[in-house]
Amino acid sequence: MSNSESEQWAKFSKLGRTQYVLRYGVLGWGVPTAILFSLIDSYRFGWEGFLSQIVPALVIFPVGGIFFGRCMWRLLENKHVQATAAGTK
């Protein structure tokens, strides 16, 4: 793990898992993806259904963002543990 990755992990671990998932999973991935999905879908199939697209998308994609954020947290945590273990040998 490089020095910048180590600093990045220190920043993320200071946030804690819940705050990381909310910031990077729900707000960073789920909400923008919902908006982008709704815009693209409405552009392709007509703007009349935009509101009926965005409301469920703003529920479904942020829930997916919870899973995305938790997976990313786990990957970063495992990477940090492996780098720490390799550094102590």
PyRosetta script that sets phi, psi and omega in degrees:
from pyrosetta import init, pose_from_sequence

init()
pose = pose_from_sequence("MSNSESEQWAKFSKLGRTQYVLRYGVLGWGVPTAILFSLIDSYRFGWEGFLSQIVPALVIFPVGGIFFGRCMWRLLENKHVQATAAGTK")
pose.set_psi(1, 128.1)
pose.set_omega(1, -178.9)
pose.set_phi(2, -73.6)
pose.set_psi(2, 169.8)
pose.set_omega(2, -178.1)
pose.set_phi(3, -63.5)
pose.set_psi(3, -40.4)
pose.set_omega(3, 180.0)
pose.set_phi(4, -67.6)
pose.set_psi(4, -36.3)
pose.set_omega(4, 177.0)
pose.set_phi(5, -66.8)
pose.set_psi(5, -36.5)
pose.set_omega(5, 177.9)
pose.set_phi(6, -65.7)
pose.set_psi(6, -41.2)
pose.set_omega(6, 177.3)
pose.set_phi(7, -66.0)
pose.set_psi(7, -38.8)
pose.set_omega(7, 178.7)
pose.set_phi(8, -64.2)
pose.set_psi(8, -42.0)
pose.set_omega(8, 178.4)
pose.set_phi(9, -64.6)
pose.set_psi(9, -37.8)
pose.set_omega(9, 178.2)
pose.set_phi(10, -60.8)
pose.set_psi(10, -40.7)
pose.set_omega(10, 178.5)
pose.set_phi(11, -65.4)
pose.set_psi(11, -45.0)
pose.set_omega(11, -179.1)
pose.set_phi(12, -66.9)
pose.set_psi(12, -42.9)
pose.set_omega(12, -177.7)
pose.set_phi(13, -68.0)
pose.set_psi(13, -28.7)
pose.set_omega(13, 175.9)
pose.set_phi(14, -66.9)
pose.set_psi(14, -34.8)
pose.set_omega(14, 176.5)
pose.set_phi(15, -63.9)
pose.set_psi(15, -41.2)
pose.set_omega(15, -174.1)
pose.set_phi(16, 93.9)
pose.set_psi(16, 159.5)
pose.set_omega(16, -174.4)
pose.set_phi(17, -63.0)
pose.set_psi(17, -44.6)
pose.set_omega(17, -176.8)
pose.set_phi(18, -63.0)
pose.set_psi(18, -47.2)
pose.set_omega(18, 179.3)
pose.set_phi(19, -65.6)
pose.set_psi(19, -37.7)
pose.set_omega(19, 177.6)
pose.set_phi(20, -61.8)
pose.set_psi(20, -47.0)
pose.set_omega(20, -179.1)
pose.set_phi(21, -62.6)
pose.set_psi(21, -43.3)
pose.set_omega(21, 180.0)
pose.set_phi(22, -65.3)
pose.set_psi(22, -45.8)
pose.set_omega(22, -177.4)
pose.set_phi(23, -70.3)
pose.set_psi(23, -52.4)
pose.set_omega(23, -171.8)
pose.set_phi(24, -93.1)
pose.set_psi(24, -28.2)
pose.set_omega(24, 179.6)
pose.set_phi(25, -86.8)
pose.set_psi(25, -57.8)
pose.set_omega(25, -175.2)
pose.set_phi(26, -77.1)
pose.set_psi(26, -56.6)
pose.set_omega(26, -176.5)
pose.set_phi(27, -79.0)
pose.set_psi(27, -32.3)
pose.set_omega(27, -177.4)
pose.set_phi(28, -86.0)
pose.set_psi(28, -27.5)
pose.set_omega(28, -179.1)
pose.set_phi(29, -118.1)
pose.set_psi(29, -49.4)
pose.set_omega(29, -172.2)
pose.set_phi(30, -65.4)
pose.set_psi(30, -51.0)
pose.set_omega(30, -176.9)
pose.set_phi(31, -68.2)
pose.set_psi(31, -49.1)
pose.set_omega(31, 178.1)
pose.set_phi(32, -61.3)
pose.set_psi(32, -36.8)
pose.set_omega(32, 178.8)
pose.set_phi(33, -66.5)
pose.set_psi(33, -39.3)
pose.set_omega(33, 177.7)
pose.set_phi(34, -62.3)
pose.set_psi(34, -44.1)
pose.set_omega(34, -179.8)
pose.set_phi(35, -66.3)
pose.set_psi(35, -46.5)
pose.set_omega(35, 179.7)
pose.set_phi(36, -62.4)
pose.set_psi(36, -44.1)
pose.set_omega(36, 177.9)
pose.set_phi(37, -58.6)
pose.set_psi(37, -46.4)
pose.set_omega(37, -178.6)
pose.set_phi(38, -65.8)
pose.set_psi(38, -40.4)
pose.set_omega(38, 178.0)
pose.set_phi(39, -63.8)
pose.set_psi(39, -46.6)
pose.set_omega(39, -179.3)
pose.set_phi(40, -64.8)
pose.set_psi(40, -45.0)
pose.set_omega(40, -179.1)
pose.set_phi(41, -63.9)
pose.set_psi(41, -41.6)
pose.set_omega(41, 178.9)
pose.set_phi(42, -68.9)
pose.set_psi(42, -35.8)
pose.set_omega(42, 176.5)
pose.set_phi(43, -63.4)
pose.set_psi(43, -41.0)
pose.set_omega(43, -178.0)
pose.set_phi(44, -73.7)
pose.set_psi(44, -39.5)
pose.set_omega(44, -170.5)
pose.set_phi(45, -113.6)
pose.set_psi(45, 0.7)
pose.set_omega(45, 178.0)
pose.set_phi(46, 114.0)
pose.set_psi(46, 142.5)
pose.set_omega(46, -174.4)
pose.set_phi(47, -79.5)
pose.set_psi(47, -8.8)
pose.set_omega(47, -178.9)
pose.set_phi(48, -62.7)
pose.set_psi(48, -32.0)
pose.set_omega(48, -176.9)
pose.set_phi(49, -95.4)
pose.set_psi(49, 15.3)
pose.set_omega(49, -176.3)
pose.set_phi(50, -60.2)
pose.set_psi(50, -48.2)
pose.set_omega(50, -178.9)
pose.set_phi(51, -66.0)
pose.set_psi(51, -35.7)
pose.set_omega(51, 178.7)
pose.set_phi(52, -74.2)
pose.set_psi(52, -14.4)
pose.set_omega(52, 175.6)
pose.set_phi(53, -88.2)
pose.set_psi(53, -44.2)
pose.set_omega(53, -170.4)
pose.set_phi(54, -74.1)
pose.set_psi(54, -32.8)
pose.set_omega(54, -178.3)
pose.set_phi(55, -62.0)
pose.set_psi(55, -54.3)
pose.set_omega(55, 177.9)
pose.set_phi(56, -67.5)
pose.set_psi(56, -31.0)
pose.set_omega(56, 178.9)
pose.set_phi(57, -64.5)
pose.set_psi(57, -36.1)
pose.set_omega(57, 178.9)
pose.set_phi(58, -73.2)
pose.set_psi(58, -5.8)
pose.set_omega(58, 172.4)
pose.set_phi(59, -100.6)
pose.set_psi(59, -48.2)
pose.set_omega(59, -173.0)
pose.set_phi(60, -69.9)
pose.set_psi(60, -48.6)
pose.set_omega(60, -176.2)
pose.set_phi(61, -66.9)
pose.set_psi(61, -40.8)
pose.set_omega(61, 174.4)
pose.set_phi(62, -63.1)
pose.set_psi(62, -32.5)
pose.set_omega(62, 174.3)
pose.set_phi(63, -64.5)
pose.set_psi(63, -41.8)
pose.set_omega(63, 173.7)
pose.set_phi(64, -62.0)
pose.set_psi(64, -33.0)
pose.set_omega(64, 177.4)
pose.set_phi(65, -64.4)
pose.set_psi(65, -29.6)
pose.set_omega(65, 175.4)
pose.set_phi(66, -63.3)
pose.set_psi(66, -47.2)
pose.set_omega(66, 178.9)
pose.set_phi(67, -65.9)
pose.set_psi(67, -41.2)
pose.set_omega(67, 177.9)
pose.set_phi(68, -60.6)
pose.set_psi(68, -47.7)
pose.set_omega(68, -179.4)
pose.set_phi(69, -63.2)
pose.set_psi(69, -40.4)
pose.set_omega(69, 179.3)
pose.set_phi(70, -66.9)
pose.set_psi(70, -39.5)
pose.set_omega(70, 177.2)
pose.set_phi(71, -64.8)
pose.set_psi(71, -42.7)
pose.set_omega(71, 179.1)
pose.set_phi(72, -65.2)
pose.set_psi(72, -39.8)
pose.set_omega(72, 177.2)
pose.set_phi(73, -59.5)
pose.set_psi(73, -47.0)
pose.set_omega(73, -178.8)
pose.set_phi(74, -62.7)
pose.set_psi(74, -41.9)
pose.set_omega(74, 178.4)
pose.set_phi(75, -63.3)
pose.set_psi(75, -45.3)
pose.set_omega(75, 179.3)
pose.set_phi(76, -65.2)
pose.set_psi(76, -40.0)
pose.set_omega(76, 179.4)
pose.set_phi(77, -64.4)
pose.set_psi(77, -44.6)
pose.set_omega(77, 178.5)
pose.set_phi(78, -64.2)
pose.set_psi(78, -38.8)
pose.set_omega(78, 178.4)
pose.set_phi(79, -63.0)
pose.set_psi(79, -41.0)
pose.set_omega(79, 179.1)
pose.set_phi(80, -66.1)
pose.set_psi(80, -43.5)
pose.set_omega(80, -179.9)
pose.set_phi(81, -62.2)
pose.set_psi(81, -43.8)
pose.set_omega(81, 180.0)
pose.set_phi(82, -64.6)
pose.set_psi(82, -40.7)
pose.set_omega(82, 179.5)
pose.set_phi(83, -67.4)
pose.set_psi(83, -37.4)
pose.set_omega(83, 178.3)
pose.set_phi(84, -67.1)
pose.set_psi(84, -42.4)
pose.set_omega(84, 178.9)
pose.set_phi(85, -65.3)
pose.set_psi(85, -39.1)
pose.set_omega(85, 179.3)
pose.set_phi(86, -69.1)
pose.set_psi(86, -32.7)
pose.set_omega(86, -179.9)
pose.set_phi(87, -74.1)
pose.set_psi(87, -23.8)
pose.set_omega(87, -177.1)
pose.set_phi(88, -89.6)
pose.set_psi(88, -10.1)
pose.set_omega(88, -178.7)
pose.set_phi(89, -80.2)
pose.dump_pdb("model.pdb")
